[in-house]
Amino acid sequence: MQQSMEFLTAEESAQVDGALLTSKDKFSTRLAIYSLRCLRQIAEETGLAPEEIPSEQITTWIQKDENIKEHLDVDANFESFFTRLVISSLRPLKQASQEFGVPLQNLTVQQVVKWYEKEGSKGVGERGRHGDAERGRHGEGDCSS
């Protein structure tokens, strides 16, 4: 049986799928969980804290990741793109670790999912308020026939 490309375990995927998140937020959550795993492994190999790992080290790790090499056509552009994705996940991971009061490397999948749910619900509230402001500015029911 051919192994499929899996960035998350079945359990991790189920936690993300069960979360009250938009498709975009689910993608970001999945990426953050995968990035956290990568950063933990790199930190273990280098002795650095995840937030101290330089981008070059992340690129090197991605180049050596057998799961990626087996299932994706990896070139320099992909490596650069994927490195930027992993690095961009650091910001929300740092915010989640601060909010939960745990070191970044000790964050759990459940905490990452909860953090994205909370952030996603803030966005819905902001969009809702923005929509109310828009209706107020343009006048509700202000249609001319």
C-alpha positions in Angstrom: 0.0 0.0 0.0 1.4 3.4 -0.9 1.8 5.8 2.0 0.0 9.1 1.6 1.6 12.5 2.3 0.7 13.2 5.9 1.8 16.3 7.6 -0.4 15.6 10.6 -1.4 12.4 12.4 -5.0 11.2 12.0 -5.7 12.3 15.5 -4.3 15.8 14.9 -6.3 16.1 11.7 -9.5 15.0 13.5 -8.9 17.8 16.1 -8.5 20.4 13.4 -11.5 19.1 11.4 -13.7 19.2 14.5 -12.7 22.7 15.4 -15.0 25.7 14.7 -12.7 27.2 12.1 -13.0 28.6 8.6 -11.1 26.7 5.8 -8.4 29.3 5.9 -8.0 29.0 9.7 -7.9 25.2 9.4 -5.1 25.5 6.9 -3.2 27.9 9.2 -3.8 25.6 12.2 -2.6 22.5 10.3 0.5 24.5 9.2 1.2 25.7 12.8 0.9 22.1 14.1 3.3 20.8 11.5 5.6 23.7 12.0 5.6 23.1 15.7 6.7 19.5 15.1 9.4 20.6 12.7 10.7 23.3 15.2 10.7 20.8 18.0 12.8 18.3 16.0 15.2 21.0 14.9 15.5 22.3 18.4 16.2 18.8 19.7 19.0 18.3 17.0 20.6 21.7 17.6 19.9 22.5 21.2 18.3 25.8 20.3 14.9 27.0 21.5 12.4 26.8 18.7 12.1 30.6 18.4 15.9 30.9 18.1 16.2 28.6 15.1 17.6 30.5 12.0 15.8 30.2 8.7 18.8 28.5 7.1 18.5 25.7 9.7 14.8 25.3 8.8 15.6 25.2 5.1 18.2 22.5 5.7 15.7 20.4 7.8 13.1 20.7 5.1 15.7 19.5 2.5 16.4 16.5 4.6 12.7 15.7 5.5 12.1 12.2 3.9 8.3 12.6 4.0 8.5 15.8 1.9 11.1 14.3 -0.5 9.2 11.1 -1.1 5.9 12.8 -1.9 6.6 16.2 -3.4 8.7 17.5 -6.2 10.9 19.8 -4.1 13.0 22.5 -5.7 14.7 25.6 -4.4 11.6 27.7 -4.8 9.5 25.2 -2.8 12.1 25.0 -0.1 12.1 28.8 0.2 8.3 29.0 0.1 7.9 26.2 2.7 10.6 27.7 4.9 8.7 31.0 4.9 5.5 29.2 5.9 7.1 27.5 8.8 8.7 30.7 10.0 5.4 32.6 9.6 3.9 30.0 12.0 6.2 31.2 14.7 4.3 34.3 15.5 0.9 32.6 16.3 2.7 29.8 18.1 4.5 32.4 20.3 1.2 34.2 21.0 -0.4 30.9 21.9 2.5 29.9 24.2 2.2 33.3 25.9 -1.5 33.0 26.3 -1.4 29.5 27.7 1.7 30.3 29.8 3.8 27.5 28.5 7.1 27.4 26.6 6.5 27.2 22.8 8.0 23.7 22.6 5.5 22.5 25.2 2.4 23.6 23.4 -0.1 20.8 22.7 -2.1 20.3 19.5 -5.2 21.0 21.5 -3.8 24.3 22.7 -2.9 25.4 19.2 -6.4 24.4 17.9 -8.1 26.3 20.8 -5.9 29.4 20.2 -6.9 29.4 16.5 -10.6 29.0 17.4 -10.4 31.9 19.8 -8.6 34.1 17.2 -11.1 33.0 14.5 -14.0 34.0 16.7 -12.4 37.4 17.2 -12.2 37.8 13.4 -15.9 36.9 13.0 -16.8 39.5 15.7 -14.7 42.1 14.0 -16.2 41.4 10.6 -19.7 41.6 12.2 -18.9 44.9 13.7 -17.4 46.1 10.4 -20.5 45.0 8.6 -22.7 47.0 11.1 -20.6 50.0 10.5 -20.9 49.6 6.8 -24.6 49.4 7.0 -24.8 52.4 9.2 -22.6 54.5 6.9 -24.6 53.6 3.7 -28.0 53.5 5.4 -30.0 50.4 5.9 -32.7 49.8 3.4 -31.5 52.8 1.4 -32.4 51.3 -2.0 -33.8 53.6 -4.8 -36.2 52.2 -7.3 
